């Protein structure tokens, strides 16, 4: 059995590879690094999307992947320090580099901001001192640069298109 | 050999990119057909219903695309009775009172951009057309709106 893996990198480049159910983490890591043209794999780690810890199991493909593709992240960073400003409050947490913007947004809106579920869903992360907003599927490790491994956002309300 | 114009070639290349396929994998959208310069997609909503959209993609990706709700089974514009219902961003995007509903009221839509002053998209920088991201960015925006709490789930069974 083979599973398609979409692998995102620190530079937000995405490659697609096939992983066999008998392929171990080391073999997959080397195949992915080769696809990205990276020769030095010593500090590289593979993460499953939205996991905080690198893949350590012998076999990457799990039974539940049988009918699906999987999304991975290739990074030299173990964690990304994420700082989020909302009104007068600042939140901070370390996330795995393969964690998505949507998961981080959910994390911060669950921090007792006194927002209803509906209101929370209308908020989005915006790069601090910018008007740019990353897409919900983007990996935090593709937005923060190594070796700083830190990134700051403001939590803002989604704009209603008018005019 | 089948002749393919440069804009169609870029469009079809974008459909092969991982970011498009990841959206399909997450069941956010799916391609139905491409008959250049038109393309038909389903985009899923919060309740798992799928709305059809017909895109016009000429001069892609240097020009933004434009999209309208589409009845894919009958290959006609979707009856207003079947449009997504809701307030806030849903009501602001799917407007039958503007341009006869022939385009979505979004800063990334070609028709919407043409009908506004040049600085209008700049008021909504996150929704400006991005040639490098192309159709995926437009689909992400539509899915985000249909997945929001502004959307009132349809009474129809999920597709």
Interface residues (C-beta under 8 A of the other chain):
Chain A: X6 X14 X15 X16 X68 X69 X71 X117 X118 X121 X122 X124 X126 X131 X132 X133 X135 X136 X137 X158 X159 X160 X161 X162 X163
Chain B: X17 X18 X19 X21 X22 X23 X25 X26 X88 X89 X92 X93 X105 X106 X107 X116 X120 X123 X124 X125 X126 X127 X137 X140 X144 X148 X149 X150
